[in-house]
Amino acid sequence: MLRLNSKRGFLQVDSIVSMSLFFLFVIWLFIFVRNYEISRPYDFPPSLSDLDSLKWTVNKLFVVVDSNTNGSFPIIVRLPSFLNFSQNHTLLVSNQGSVPFILEDGMLVFLDNSSSKGYYHLINSPDQYSSLMFKQVVGNTTYLSTQSVRSELDNSLPVSIISSRGVAMFNSSFRVNTAPLTFNNSSIVNLPYLSAVKSSNYDVENSCYTFGGHNWLACSVTSNDEFPHYISAKFYIANFSEFYADDSHSGKLNISTDFCYNFSTSHILFVDKSRGLSFEMIFTPSNVSLCSQDNTLSLSLNSFFNSQFKYLFYVDNSNLLTPEFEFPNYQVRFGSFRVLSGMDPNKIINESILKSWLENYSSGSENFGVSVFYNGTLISVGNSSTNNDVYSKIYYLPLLLDNGSFSSLSFTLRAWRS
């Protein structure tokens, strides 16, 4: 009995010693960690909100073009009114890359190269985008010219169209609501790949666009209200040998005999052995009169429009224009509009800006360093520790590029005790 009590006494002493040693270890651990913790007036690691100054936003609008053609043709469309995009800060991209365009006063103009359905994204950001270059276009308020077609203008209205094979159209005139279409002012936008002339008055404006490397002259008359407007125009046409509007309105042209054909159409094509001229009124079938008098061929049209009347000329310097020529017919639809947020490549992979961010975050402490790894490149700023007591945190962040796409990078923040 005495031996049993003795064993119990030893066990109790053993337990007390073990518990004492355990508590001493815990106290020592707290003291050790506290002495080696990174002392500063904020938490480590940083929260993602600490990186907000290295972020930016990019606006992205989805644009769909439904068309019936396989070649390049001009698109003229007004953007939604809530968008306030400018040319220098906007990029138009398709799945094949960047697309030349012009953006002015909310009007987007570009050449669509899709077969039946084109998908585009209109990107807007604080970045300035460089202009895309291809065949040169020159012009001013009196003419627009590519390498093969020249359009003479009067107050931005096409007066004549001249190709390398001679005059195709001349002496045009326009009326809106029975009054001659005249303007108070004109302006020119002359880019390497596209030129635009715009004239306006208090009620309507007219804009014409020509494209480098292409034979399109695309124009539009736009009203400042949504009320119906009556428009009439007359063009004198060169001596072409045939015309085609549809199967019921086509045939040979003999201007030595006076005649007048009246019908309704949205397009008409003139051809001879070595050249062709097409004219189209987008979305707006019009009553037309094709007449010959005194050996001169003329085309007159009468139509109504609410907000915009679009018309196109296409000049072909060969005999490729045939009745099978596909007159452009398209519809533009706007899809989702998104405001994207991500790390700004102009900041987070910029060594000087990254260094400034680190100095601000660390309140000038020298016990910090940052490394950013992106696309095979490592950028490091700040100091390096001479001891092994370094605490680090790695973030894998979305990098938002200026074309609206995302990539990824690693952001590593290091800190240590002096």
C-alpha positions in Angstrom: 0.0 0.0 0.0 2.8 2.3 0.8 4.6 1.5 -2.5 1.4 2.3 -4.5 1.0 5.7 -2.8 4.7 6.4 -3.5 4.2 5.7 -7.2 1.2 8.0 -7.3 3.3 10.7 -5.8 6.0 10.3 -8.4 3.4 10.5 -11.2 1.9 13.7 -9.8 5.4 15.3 -9.6 6.1 14.1 -13.2 2.9 15.7 -14.5 3.6 18.9 -12.7 7.1 19.1 -14.2 5.8 18.3 -17.7 3.1 20.9 -17.5 5.6 23.4 -16.2 8.0 22.7 -19.0 5.1 23.0 -21.6 4.0 26.4 -20.3 7.6 27.6 -20.2 8.0 26.6 -23.9 4.8 28.4 -24.9 5.9 31.5 -23.0 9.3 31.3 -24.6 7.7 30.9 -28.1 5.6 34.0 -27.7 8.6 36.0 -26.6 10.7 34.7 -29.5 8.1 35.4 -32.2 7.3 38.8 -30.8 10.9 39.8 -30.8 11.3 38.7 -34.4 8.0 39.9 -35.8 8.0 42.6 -38.5 7.2 45.7 -36.6 5.3 48.3 -38.5 1.9 50.1 -38.1 0.0 47.9 -40.6 -0.8 44.3 -41.4 1.3 42.0 -43.4 0.6 40.6 -45.9 -1.1 43.5 -47.7 -4.7 43.2 -48.7 -5.7 43.3 -52.4 -7.1 46.8 -51.8 -3.5 48.0 -51.2 -2.9 47.3 -54.9 -5.7 49.4 -56.2 -3.4 52.2 -57.3 -1.8 49.8 -59.7 -5.1 48.9 -61.4 -7.0 50.4 -64.3 -10.3 49.9 -66.1 -10.9 49.2 -69.8 -14.3 49.6 -71.5 -15.3 46.9 -74.0 -18.3 46.9 -76.4 -19.3 43.9 -78.4 -20.3 44.7 -82.0 -21.9 42.3 -84.5 -22.2 42.9 -88.2 -24.7 40.8 -90.2 -24.0 41.1 -93.9 -24.6 39.5 -97.2 -21.1 40.1 -98.8 -17.7 38.4 -98.8 -15.6 41.4 -99.7 -14.7 44.6 -97.9 -17.4 47.2 -97.6 -17.9 50.3 -95.4 -19.9 50.3 -92.2 -21.3 53.5 -90.9 -23.1 53.3 -87.5 -23.9 55.6 -84.6 -22.7 54.3 -81.2 -25.1 54.1 -78.2 -25.6 57.6 -76.7 -24.1 56.7 -73.3 -20.7 56.0 -74.8 -18.2 58.9 -74.9 -15.3 57.3 -76.8 -12.6 59.3 -78.6 -10.5 58.2 -81.6 -7.1 58.4 -79.8 -8.2 56.2 -76.9 -10.2 53.6 -78.8 -9.3 50.4 -80.6 -11.4 48.3 -82.9 -10.4 44.6 -82.9 -11.7 41.5 -84.6 -10.5 37.9 -84.3 -7.9 38.7 -86.9 -6.4 41.7 -85.1 -6.8 45.5 -85.1 -9.1 47.1 -87.7 -8.7 50.6 -89.1 -11.6 52.9 -88.3 -12.7 56.4 -87.6 -14.7 57.6 -84.7 -16.1 61.1 -84.6 -19.1 62.7 -82.9 -20.4 59.2 -82.0 -20.2 57.8 -85.6 -18.1 54.7 -86.1 -16.9 54.0 -89.7 -14.8 51.0 -90.7 -14.4 48.4 -93.5 -16.0 45.0 -92.7 -14.1 42.1 -94.2 -16.2 39.3 -92.8 -18.1 36.8 -94.9 -21.6 36.8 -93.4 -21.2 37.7 -89.7 -18.4 39.9 -88.3 -17.6 40.0 -84.6 -15.7 43.0 -83.3 -14.8 44.6 -79.9 -14.6 48.3 -79.5 -12.0 48.9 -76.7 -11.7 52.2 -74.9 -9.0 52.9 -72.3 -6.8 55.7 -70.9 -4.1 54.5 -73.3 -3.4 56.3 -76.6 -3.4 53.9 -79.5 -1.3 54.5 -82.6 -2.9 54.7 -86.0 -2.9 51.7 -88.2 -1.2 52.3 -91.5 -1.9 51.0 -95.0 -2.4 52.6 -98.4 -2.4 56.3 -98.3 -5.5 58.5 -98.6 -5.3 62.3 -99.1 -8.0 64.9 -99.1 -9.3 68.2 -97.9 -12.8 69.8 -97.8 -12.9 69.9 -101.7 -11.8 66.4 -102.6 -11.0 62.9 -101.3 -8.5 60.7 -103.2 -7.1 57.2 -103.1 -4.6 55.7 -105.5 -7.4 54.8 -108.0 -10.4 57.0 -107.3 -10.9 60.7 -106.7 -14.1 62.3 -105.4 -14.6 66.0 -105.9 -16.7 67.6 -103.1 -18.7 70.7 -102.5 -19.6 71.2 -98.8 -18.7 67.5 -98.3 -21.3 66.4 -100.9 -19.9 64.4 -103.8 -20.0 66.5 -107.0 -18.1 64.1 -109.2 -16.3 60.7 -109.1 -13.3 60.2 -111.3 -11.4 56.9 -111.8 -8.3 56.1 -113.8 -10.7 55.2 -116.7 -12.3 58.7 -116.6 -15.3 60.4 -115.1 -18.0 58.1 -113.7 -20.4 60.6 -112.1 -20.6 64.4 -112.3 -22.8 67.4 -111.5 -24.7 66.0 -108.6 -27.2 68.0 -106.5 -29.1 67.3 -103.3 -32.2 68.6 -101.6 -33.7 68.0 -98.1 -37.3 68.9 -97.5 -37.4 70.5 -101.0 -34.6 73.0 -100.1 -31.1 72.8 -101.5 -28.8 71.1 -99.1 -26.3 73.7 -98.0 -24.0 73.9 -94.9 -22.5 76.5 -92.7 -19.1 74.8 -92.0 -16.9 71.9 -93.1 -14.1 70.0 -91.4 -11.7 67.3 -92.5 -10.3 64.3 -90.7 -7.3 63.1 -92.6 -5.8 59.8 -91.3 -3.2 57.6 -93.1 -5.8 55.0 -93.9 -9.1 56.9 -94.1 -10.3 60.4 -94.8 -13.5 62.0 -93.8 -15.1 65.3 -94.7 -18.1 66.5 -92.7 -20.4 69.5 -93.2 -23.3 70.6 -91.1 -26.0 73.3 -90.6 -28.6 73.7 -87.9 -30.7 70.8 -89.1 -28.6 68.1 -90.9 -25.0 67.2 -91.5 -23.4 65.2 -94.3 -20.2 63.1 -94.0 -18.3 61.3 -96.7 -15.5 58.7 -96.1 -13.0 57.2 -98.4 -10.6 54.3 -97.6 -7.0 53.6 -98.6 -6.7 50.7 -101.0 -10.4 50.6 -101.7 -12.8 52.2 -104.2 -15.6 53.0 -101.9 -17.0 56.4 -101.3 -19.4 56.1 -98.3 -21.6 59.0 -97.3 -24.4 59.7 -94.9 -26.9 62.5 -94.3 -27.9 62.7 -90.6 -30.6 64.8 -89.1 -30.6 66.3 -85.7 -34.1 64.9 -84.9 -36.2 61.8 -85.4 -38.8 63.4 -87.7 -39.3 62.2 -91.3 -37.3 64.1 -93.9 -37.7 64.1 -97.6 -34.5 63.8 -99.6 -34.0 64.1 -103.4 -30.8 63.9 -105.4 -29.7 64.0 -109.0 -26.5 62.6 -110.6 -25.3 62.7 -114.1 -23.8 59.4 -115.1 -21.0 58.8 -117.7 -21.7 56.9 -120.9 -22.1 53.4 -119.6 -23.5 50.7 -121.9 -25.6 48.7 -119.5 -27.4 49.0 -116.2 -28.9 46.6 -113.6 -31.2 47.2 -110.6 -33.0 43.9 -110.6 -34.2 41.3 -113.1 -37.1 43.5 -114.1 -35.1 46.7 -114.4 -32.0 46.1 -116.4 -30.7 46.3 -120.0 -28.7 48.1 -122.6 -28.3 51.9 -122.5 -28.3 53.9 -125.7 -28.1 57.6 -124.7 -28.5 58.7 -128.3 -32.2 58.0 -127.8 -34.2 59.9 -125.2 -35.9 57.7 -122.6 -36.9 57.7 -118.9 -37.3 54.6 -116.7 -39.1 55.0 -113.4 -38.9 52.3 -110.7 -38.2 51.7 -107.0 -34.9 50.2 -105.8 -32.2 50.5 -103.2 -29.3 50.0 -105.6 -28.3 50.3 -109.3 -25.3 49.2 -111.2 -23.7 50.7 -114.4 -21.2 48.9 -116.5 -19.4 48.9 -119.8 -16.5 46.9 -121.2 -13.7 48.3 -118.9 -15.3 49.9 -115.9 -18.3 49.9 -113.5 -20.1 52.2 -111.1 -22.5 51.1 -108.4 -24.8 53.2 -106.3 -26.6 52.1 -103.3 -28.9 53.6 -100.7 -28.5 51.5 -97.5 -31.8 50.4 -95.9 -33.7 53.0 -97.9 -35.5 51.8 -101.1 -36.1 55.0 -103.2 -38.1 56.0 -106.2 -35.6 56.5 -109.0 -35.7 57.9 -112.5 -33.1 56.8 -115.0 -33.3 59.2 -118.0 -31.4 60.0 -121.1 -31.9 63.5 -122.7 -29.7 65.3 -125.2 -27.1 62.4 -125.1 -26.8 62.8 -121.3 -27.6 60.1 -118.8 -29.0 61.1 -115.4 -30.2 59.4 -112.2 -32.7 61.0 -109.9 -33.9 59.7 -106.6 -36.6 60.6 -104.1 -36.8 59.1 -100.6 -37.7 59.6 -96.9 -35.5 59.0 -93.9 -35.8 59.6 -90.2 -32.4 60.0 -88.6 -29.9 58.9 -91.3 -29.8 58.4 -95.1 -26.7 56.4 -96.2 -25.5 56.1 -99.7 -22.5 54.4 -101.3 -20.6 54.7 -104.5 -18.2 52.0 -105.7 -16.0 52.4 -108.8 -14.4 49.4 -110.5 -11.7 50.0 -113.1 -12.2 46.6 -114.7 -15.2 44.7 -116.1 -15.7 42.7 -112.9 -18.9 44.4 -112.0 -21.8 42.1 -113.2 -25.4 41.7 -112.3 -24.2 39.1 -109.7 -22.3 41.9 -107.9 -23.4 41.8 -104.2 -24.7 45.2 -103.1 -23.8 45.6 -99.5 -26.6 45.0 -97.1 -25.8 44.9 -93.4 -27.2 45.2 -89.9 -25.1 46.3 -86.9 -26.0 45.0 -83.5 -24.5 46.0 -80.2 -24.0 43.3 -77.6 -22.7 43.4 -74.1 -20.9 46.5 -72.7 -18.4 45.6 -70.0 -16.2 47.7 -67.7 -13.1 45.4 -67.1 -10.8 45.9 -64.2 -7.3 44.5 -63.7 -3.7 45.4 -63.1 -2.4 48.2 -65.4 0.6 47.0 -67.5 1.9 50.6 -67.6 2.2 50.6 -63.9 2.8 47.1 -62.4 5.6 46.2 -64.9 7.0 49.7 -64.8 10.1 49.7 -62.5 9.9 53.4 -61.5 6.1 53.3 -60.7 6.5 50.0 -58.9 9.3 51.5 -56.7 7.1 54.5 -55.9 4.3 52.2 -54.8 6.6 50.2 -52.6 8.0 53.3 -50.9 4.5 54.5 -50.2 3.3 51.1 -48.9 6.3 50.6 -46.6 6.4 54.2 -45.4 9.9 54.4 -46.5 11.2 51.3 -44.7 14.2 49.6 -46.3 13.1 46.2 -45.2 10.8 45.5 -48.2 11.2 44.2 -51.7 8.9 43.5 -54.6 9.3 41.1 -57.5 7.0 40.9 -60.5 7.3 38.1 -63.0 5.4 38.4 -66.3 5.9 36.9 -69.8 9.4 35.6 -68.9 10.6 38.9 -67.5 11.4 39.4 -63.8 11.3 43.0 -62.4 12.6 43.5 -58.8 12.6 46.7 -56.8 13.5 47.4 -53.2 16.3 45.8 -51.1 17.4 42.3 -50.4 17.6 40.7 -46.9 21.0 39.6 -45.5 19.4 37.1 -43.2 17.0 34.2 -43.5 14.1 35.7 -41.6 12.1 36.8 -44.6 8.4 36.8 -44.8 6.9 36.7 -48.4 3.5 36.7 -50.0 2.8 35.8 -53.6 -0.2 37.0 -55.5 -1.3 35.7 -58.9 -3.0 38.7 -60.4 -5.0 39.4 -63.6 -3.1 41.7 -66.0 -5.5 43.7 -68.1 -4.0 44.5 -71.5 -5.0 47.6 -73.6 -6.8 45.4 -76.1 -9.3 44.2 -73.4 -7.7 40.8 -73.0 -6.3 39.3 -69.8 -3.0 37.7 -69.0 -1.5 36.7 -65.6 1.5 37.7 -63.5 3.0 36.9 -60.1 3.4 39.7 -57.6 5.7 38.8 -54.6 6.1 41.1 -51.6 9.0 40.4 -49.2 9.6 41.8 -45.7 12.1 41.1 -43.0 13.3 42.3 -39.5 16.3 44.5 -39.2 
